[in-house]
Amino acid sequence: MVAITLTQLQAFLAVLRTGSVTAAADELIVTQSSVSAAVAALARELGAPLLERDGRGVRPTAAGAAFAPYATDVLGLLEQGRRAAAGAERTLRIAAVTTSAESFVPGLMHAFAVAQPDVELTLAVGNRDEVLELLLTHAADVAVSGRPPRDPRIEALPLRPNEHVLIAAPEDPLAGARVEPDALAGRTWLLREPGSGTRAVNEAFLAAHGLDARTLTVGSNGAIRQAARAGLGISFVSRDAVAAELEAGLLAAIDVAPGPAPRAWHVLRSRVGPLRPVVATFLEFLAQATSAAATPSRPS
């Protein structure tokens, strides 16, 4: 029988997160020797080396990379169980990518809170990679993101359309024009930080059309909006993020054909572990809201 301890799993995952035994020991507030001993004991139990040298740090072996998701699920589910035992069953932890959190997610949360006033809601905001990490480690019950990952542990349900529009300053020569991608050669592109889904949309468009563009990383939706208004560059962003500025004439759109492929916002949940009643209630609420929004109203 395999005798794996929580200490071993915590030490192993801490080394993966930090990239070194020293940093993992600092994070866990233990000695380096205790971390090394815990990881070594775990490797013996599994019958395979889990870490290998990578310069001054370490990285997972093939066995370590394969085992890591299971270790993450074990610790995450135990924490969920602890919270359930402590009476936190009516708490719903939502994670959302920045664009959705700055546009439509607060409205959905408000509507759900009105329908379920006894549920305590929390919201964590980050880029796509950060939000997926919260979901996969069971630090969030559900997540709102754009393109869902190809991960069998995650269930993705379409929520609403996510149209991307190319924004520019109102006085841009191409503002309001319909152009082909080649017309954008030589332009400066404004990008979010690495790990952002919005950045991935822009990079995919540039690669698909062979545009060797200058780029400027500005790190947030707000910064991209202000930089575009100032004429520093152009960028594809979700229409949800700039609807007010476009309507007010503070930003202009360039109609590119072909543009990025149609996308959708998704609500994500982990398939691993039991489906908590409050999560099921929230997913049913979203399904009903989505169905109502998609149903055309009949003329009176």
C-alpha positions as CSV (number, residue, x, y, z in Angstrom):
1,M,0.0,0.0,0.0
2,V,1.3,3.4,-0.9
3,A,1.9,5.6,2.2
4,I,1.9,9.2,0.8
5,T,1.6,12.0,3.3
6,L,0.3,15.6,2.9
7,T,3.7,16.9,3.9
8,Q,5.2,15.1,0.9
9,L,2.6,16.5,-1.5
10,Q,3.0,20.0,-0.1
11,A,6.8,19.9,-0.4
12,F,6.7,18.5,-4.0
13,L,4.2,21.1,-5.2
14,A,6.1,23.9,-3.5
15,V,9.2,22.9,-5.3
16,L,7.4,22.9,-8.6
17,R,5.9,26.4,-7.9
18,T,9.1,28.0,-6.9
19,G,11.6,26.1,-9.0
20,S,14.0,25.3,-6.2
21,V,14.2,23.5,-2.9
22,T,15.5,26.6,-1.2
23,A,12.6,28.7,-2.3
24,A,10.1,25.9,-1.4
25,A,11.6,25.8,2.1
26,D,11.2,29.5,2.5
27,E,7.6,29.4,1.3
28,L,6.7,26.5,3.7
29,I,8.8,28.0,6.5
30,V,10.8,24.7,7.0
31,T,14.4,23.6,6.4
32,Q,15.7,22.7,3.0
33,S,16.6,19.2,4.3
34,S,13.0,18.5,5.3
35,V,11.8,19.5,1.8
36,S,14.4,17.4,0.1
37,A,13.6,14.4,2.4
38,A,9.8,14.7,1.8
39,V,10.3,14.8,-2.0
40,A,12.7,11.9,-1.9
41,A,10.3,9.9,0.2
42,L,7.5,10.6,-2.2
43,A,9.6,9.5,-5.1
44,R,10.4,6.2,-3.4
45,E,6.7,5.6,-2.7
46,L,5.9,6.2,-6.4
47,G,8.9,4.3,-7.7
48,A,10.1,7.1,-10.0
49,P,12.2,10.2,-9.7
50,L,10.1,13.3,-9.7
51,L,12.6,16.1,-10.1
52,E,15.7,16.8,-12.1
53,R,18.3,19.5,-12.2
54,D,17.7,22.5,-14.4
55,G,20.7,24.9,-14.1
56,R,20.6,26.2,-10.6
57,G,17.1,25.1,-10.0
58,V,15.0,21.9,-10.6
59,R,12.2,20.9,-12.9
60,P,9.8,18.0,-12.9
61,T,10.7,14.8,-14.7
62,A,8.1,13.2,-17.0
63,A,6.9,11.2,-13.9
64,G,6.8,14.4,-11.8
65,A,4.8,16.3,-14.4
66,A,2.3,13.4,-14.8
67,F,1.8,13.2,-11.0
68,A,1.5,16.9,-10.2
69,P,-2.2,17.3,-11.2
70,Y,-3.1,14.5,-8.9
71,A,-1.2,16.0,-6.0
72,T,-2.9,19.3,-6.7
73,D,-6.3,17.7,-6.7
74,V,-5.7,15.8,-3.5
75,L,-4.7,18.9,-1.6
76,G,-7.4,21.1,-3.1
77,L,-10.2,18.6,-2.4
78,L,-9.0,18.2,1.2
79,E,-9.2,21.9,1.6
80,Q,-12.7,21.9,0.1
81,G,-13.7,19.2,2.6
82,R,-12.3,21.2,5.5
83,R,-14.3,24.2,4.4
84,A,-17.5,22.0,4.1
85,A,-17.0,20.6,7.5
86,A,-16.6,24.1,8.9
87,G,-20.0,25.1,7.5
88,A,-18.8,27.0,4.4
89,E,-21.2,25.2,2.1
90,R,-23.0,28.4,1.2
91,T,-19.9,30.2,0.0
92,L,-19.2,30.5,-3.7
93,R,-15.7,31.4,-4.8
94,I,-15.7,32.9,-8.4
95,A,-12.5,33.6,-10.4
96,A,-12.7,35.7,-13.5
97,V,-10.3,37.0,-16.1
98,T,-9.8,40.8,-15.9
99,T,-11.9,41.7,-19.0
100,S,-15.0,39.8,-17.8
101,A,-14.5,41.0,-14.2
102,E,-14.4,44.6,-15.4
103,S,-17.5,44.3,-17.6
104,F,-20.3,41.7,-17.1
105,V,-19.4,39.4,-14.2
106,P,-20.4,41.9,-11.4
107,G,-23.8,42.2,-13.0
108,L,-24.2,38.4,-13.0
109,M,-23.0,38.2,-9.4
110,H,-25.5,40.9,-8.3
111,A,-28.4,39.1,-10.0
112,F,-27.4,35.8,-8.4
113,A,-27.1,37.5,-5.0
114,V,-30.7,38.8,-5.4
115,A,-31.9,35.3,-6.2
116,Q,-29.8,33.6,-3.5
117,P,-29.3,36.1,-0.7
118,D,-28.0,33.5,1.7
119,V,-25.0,32.7,-0.5
120,E,-21.7,34.5,0.3
121,L,-19.9,35.5,-2.9
122,T,-16.2,36.2,-3.4
123,L,-14.4,37.2,-6.6
124,A,-10.7,36.7,-7.6
125,V,-9.5,38.5,-10.7
126,G,-6.4,37.7,-12.8
127,N,-5.3,36.8,-16.3
128,R,-6.2,33.6,-18.0
129,D,-3.3,31.6,-16.6
130,E,-3.9,32.8,-13.0
131,V,-7.6,32.1,-13.1
132,L,-7.1,28.6,-14.5
133,E,-4.6,27.9,-11.7
134,L,-7.1,29.0,-9.1
135,L,-9.7,26.6,-10.6
136,L,-7.3,23.6,-11.0
137,T,-6.0,24.0,-7.4
138,H,-9.7,24.2,-6.1
139,A,-9.1,27.6,-4.8
140,A,-12.1,28.7,-6.9
141,D,-15.4,26.9,-7.4
142,V,-16.1,28.3,-10.9
143,A,-14.2,30.6,-13.3
144,V,-15.2,32.9,-16.1
145,S,-12.8,32.9,-19.0
146,G,-12.6,33.1,-22.8
147,R,-10.9,30.2,-24.6
148,P,-11.2,27.1,-22.4
149,P,-8.2,24.9,-21.8
150,R,-7.8,21.4,-23.3
151,D,-7.9,19.7,-20.0
152,P,-10.2,16.8,-19.2
153,R,-10.4,17.9,-15.6
154,I,-12.3,21.1,-16.6
155,E,-15.8,21.3,-17.9
156,A,-16.5,24.4,-20.0
157,L,-20.0,25.8,-20.7
158,P,-20.6,28.6,-23.2
159,L,-21.9,31.7,-21.5
160,R,-22.1,34.6,-24.0
161,P,-20.4,35.8,-27.2
162,N,-17.0,37.4,-26.9
163,E,-16.4,39.6,-29.9
164,H,-13.0,41.1,-30.4
165,V,-12.7,44.6,-31.9
166,L,-9.6,46.4,-33.1
167,I,-9.4,49.7,-31.3
168,A,-7.5,52.8,-32.2
169,A,-7.5,56.5,-31.5
170,P,-10.6,58.4,-33.0
171,E,-8.3,60.4,-35.3
172,D,-6.5,57.3,-36.6
173,P,-6.4,57.3,-40.4
174,L,-8.1,53.9,-40.5
175,A,-10.7,54.6,-37.9
176,G,-14.0,53.3,-39.1
177,A,-12.5,51.9,-42.3
178,R,-12.8,48.3,-43.5
179,V,-9.3,47.0,-44.2
180,E,-7.4,43.8,-44.9
181,P,-4.7,42.6,-42.4
182,D,-1.9,43.8,-44.8
183,A,-3.0,47.4,-44.3
184,L,-1.9,47.1,-40.6
185,A,1.8,46.3,-41.4
186,G,4.2,48.6,-39.6
187,R,1.7,49.5,-36.9
188,T,2.5,49.3,-33.1
189,W,0.4,46.7,-31.3
190,L,-0.6,47.1,-27.6
191,L,-0.4,43.9,-25.7
192,R,-1.5,42.6,-22.3
193,E,1.0,40.7,-20.0
194,P,2.0,37.1,-20.8
195,G,-0.7,34.7,-19.7
196,S,-3.5,37.0,-20.8
197,G,-6.1,35.6,-23.2
198,T,-6.4,39.0,-24.9
199,R,-2.7,38.9,-25.6
200,A,-3.0,35.5,-27.1
201,V,-5.7,36.8,-29.5
202,N,-3.5,39.5,-30.8
203,E,-0.4,37.3,-31.1
204,A,-2.4,34.6,-33.0
205,F,-3.7,37.3,-35.4
206,L,-0.3,38.7,-36.1
207,A,1.2,35.2,-36.6
208,A,-1.7,34.1,-38.9
209,H,-1.2,37.0,-41.2
210,G,2.6,37.2,-41.1
211,L,2.7,40.7,-39.6
212,D,6.1,41.4,-38.0
213,A,4.8,44.2,-35.8
214,R,6.3,46.4,-33.2
215,T,4.7,45.6,-29.8
216,L,4.2,47.5,-26.6
217,T,3.3,45.6,-23.5
218,V,1.2,47.8,-21.2
219,G,-0.2,45.2,-18.8
220,S,-3.9,46.0,-18.2
221,N,-7.2,46.7,-20.1
222,G,-7.3,50.2,-18.7
223,A,-3.7,50.9,-19.9
224,I,-4.5,49.6,-23.3
225,R,-7.6,51.8,-23.6
226,Q,-5.6,54.9,-22.6
227,A,-2.6,54.0,-24.8
228,A,-4.9,53.5,-27.8
229,R,-6.7,56.8,-27.1
230,A,-3.3,58.5,-27.0
231,G,-2.4,57.1,-30.4
232,L,0.4,54.8,-29.1
233,G,-0.9,51.8,-31.0
234,I,-3.8,49.5,-31.8
235,S,-5.1,46.3,-30.2
236,F,-7.8,43.7,-30.4
237,V,-9.8,43.7,-27.2
238,S,-13.1,42.3,-26.2
239,R,-15.9,44.5,-27.1
240,D,-17.2,44.1,-23.6
241,A,-14.1,45.9,-22.3
242,V,-14.5,49.0,-24.6
243,A,-18.3,49.3,-25.3
244,A,-18.7,52.5,-23.4
245,E,-15.6,54.2,-24.9
246,L,-16.7,53.2,-28.5
247,E,-20.2,54.6,-27.9
248,A,-18.8,57.8,-26.5
249,G,-16.4,58.3,-29.4
250,L,-13.3,58.1,-27.1
251,L,-12.1,55.1,-29.1
252,A,-12.6,54.1,-32.7
253,A,-12.8,50.7,-34.3
254,I,-11.0,49.4,-37.4
255,D,-13.0,46.8,-39.2
256,V,-10.5,44.1,-40.2
257,A,-11.5,41.3,-42.5
258,P,-10.7,38.6,-41.8
259,G,-10.4,39.2,-38.0
260,P,-10.0,36.8,-35.1
261,A,-12.3,33.8,-35.2
262,P,-15.6,34.1,-33.3
263,R,-15.2,33.3,-29.6
264,A,-17.3,32.9,-26.5
265,W,-17.1,33.5,-22.8
266,H,-17.2,30.3,-20.8
267,V,-18.0,29.4,-17.3
268,L,-15.6,26.7,-16.1
269,R,-15.7,24.2,-13.2
270,S,-13.5,21.3,-12.1
271,R,-14.8,17.8,-12.9
272,V,-12.7,16.5,-10.0
273,G,-14.6,15.9,-6.8
274,P,-18.2,16.3,-5.8
275,L,-20.4,19.0,-7.3
276,R,-21.3,21.2,-4.3
277,P,-25.0,22.2,-4.2
278,V,-24.2,25.9,-4.3
279,V,-22.1,25.4,-7.5
280,A,-24.9,23.5,-9.1
281,T,-27.3,26.3,-8.2
282,F,-25.0,28.9,-9.8
283,L,-24.5,26.9,-13.0
284,E,-28.3,26.4,-13.3
285,F,-28.8,30.2,-12.8
286,L,-26.3,31.0,-15.5
287,A,-27.9,28.5,-17.9
288,Q,-31.3,30.1,-17.4
289,A,-29.8,33.6,-17.8
290,T,-28.0,32.6,-21.0
291,S,-31.2,30.9,-22.4
292,A,-33.3,34.0,-21.6
293,A,-30.7,36.3,-23.3
294,A,-30.6,34.1,-26.4
295,T,-34.4,33.9,-26.8
296,P,-35.7,36.7,-29.0
297,S,-38.6,38.6,-27.6
298,R,-41.9,38.4,-29.4
299,P,-43.4,41.6,-30.7
300,S,-46.3,42.9,-28.7
